[in-house]
Structure formats: C-alpha cells, structure tokens
C-alpha cells in the first residue's frame, strides 16, 4: 500500500461540533432565488397596474390639458407604481428568505400583489392631501 492510498483512506474529523450548525447549513434556503421570484412578481404587478390604472388616471385630466400635463401625470403615476412594486418585492423577498418552509411562486406573487395594492392605495391617499 502506498502512502497516497493511505491518505485517501483516512477519515478526516468533521469540523461541525455537535449541536452547532455550520455556516453552509445556516444559509440553506428552502426556496431557491427568493428575491428573483419576488421582483418578477412585482414586475408583473407593475405591468398590470400600468395597463389598468394609467388610462384611468389620464381620464381624470381636463379635456384641454396640455401635453406637459399629460407627461407629468404619466411620469408621476409610473413613479408611484415603481415604488409600490419595489418595496413589497423587497419585503417579500426577505420574508421568503427567512422562512423555514418553501414558497411557491404563486404564494410569492399573491403576497407581492396584496402589498402592491396596499402601497398603491396609501400613495394615492397621500397624493390627495
């Protein structure tokens, strides 16, 4: 038996101490790519909100509104939709990452959509005052 084959047969002691978790075990997530899924759901919510709510917001402008008024209303609505999508995606991504159970994309999407609606409502109410 050679020296190299003896080294291959030696079992190295495990570095993990009984009762303690290793760094790799502590970072194990049951849901793969939680932030990517949350931001994908936020992107879908943003597109749906833009398609539905932007024409409704533009109808509220007076008939004789200038192109500047239209552009300002569009920019303001898109900015509000962006914030209303980013914050829920970030919160949901953190919650899914810390969760011990795996989340399906549908669950992540519903969570982001619910928070998106809440954020958009709060922003709209704040804009009225």
N, C-alpha and C positions, 0 to 999 in steps of 0.2 A: 504494500500500500504506500502510495506516495504522500508527500507532505501536503500537496494541494487537495487530494481527495480526503485527507483527514480534516482539513479546514472546512470542506463542504459539508461534512457530516456533523460538525459541532453546532449545536443549537445555541444561538445567542439568547441571553436573557431579555425578556420583554421590558421595555422602558416604562410601560404603564404600571403604576402602583395600584394594588387592589383598592377599589373604592373610588378611584380618581379617573376622570376621563382625559383622554389625550386631546391635543389641540385639534386634530382631524375629526375626532368624534364630536367635539363641542361645536364645530362648524357645519356638521352634517345637516342638510335641509331636506325635509321630505318632499318639498315642491321644487322642481327644477326651474330656474330662471324666474323667480317671483316678480322682480321689477320689470323685466321684459314683458311678461304677461299683463301686469298692471298697466304699463304705459301703452301696450297695444289696445287694451280695453278702453283706456282713456282716449286714444286716437279715434276709435270707433264712436265713442260718445261725442267727441268733438265734431266729427263729420255729420252725425245725425242731428246734433243741435244746430250746426250751421245750416244744414239743409232745411230744417223745420222752422227754427226761430228767427233766422236772419230775414227772410221775406216778411215775417210778421212784424219785425222791428222796423223795417223800411216802410211798411204801410202806415205806420204811425206818423211819419213825417208829413208836413203840409204838402199840398199839391204843387205849390210854387217854390219848393225848396231848391236851393242851388246845388250844383254838383259838389261844392265844398261841403255842404250839409250832409249830403248822401255819403261822401267819402269819410267824413268824421263819424257818422253813425255806424258805418261798416267797420271802421278801424276800432271803434270803442267796443262794439259787440264781439268782434274777433278776439280782442284782448281779454274781455271778460270770459269768453269761452275757454281761452288758453289757461287762464288762472284756475277756472272752475274744473279743468281737466287735470292740470299738473298736480295740484295739492291732493286730491283724492287718490291719484295714482301713487304718489309718494307714500301716503299714509297706508294704503292697502298693501303696497309692496313691503313696507316694514312689518306690517301685521302678519302677512303671509310668511315672511322670512322667519319670524319668531315663533310661528305656530308649530306645535308638535305634530299636527295631522296634515296630510297632503290636501291641497286645494285644487279643485278642477278649474279650468279656465272659465266655465260658466259661473262658478261661485265668485271668482275674482271679478268678472265682468259685472255681475249684479251688484257687488259691493261698490265698485267704482261708479256705476251708473246711479246708484242711490245717493252716494256722496256728491256726485256731479250735480244732480238735481237740487240737492240741498245748498250747495255752494252757489249755483246759478241763481237760485231764489234769494239767497241772502245778498248777493251782489246786486240783483235787480231792486230789492227793497232799499238797499243803501243808496243806489243811484237816484231813487225817487225823492230822497230827502236832501 
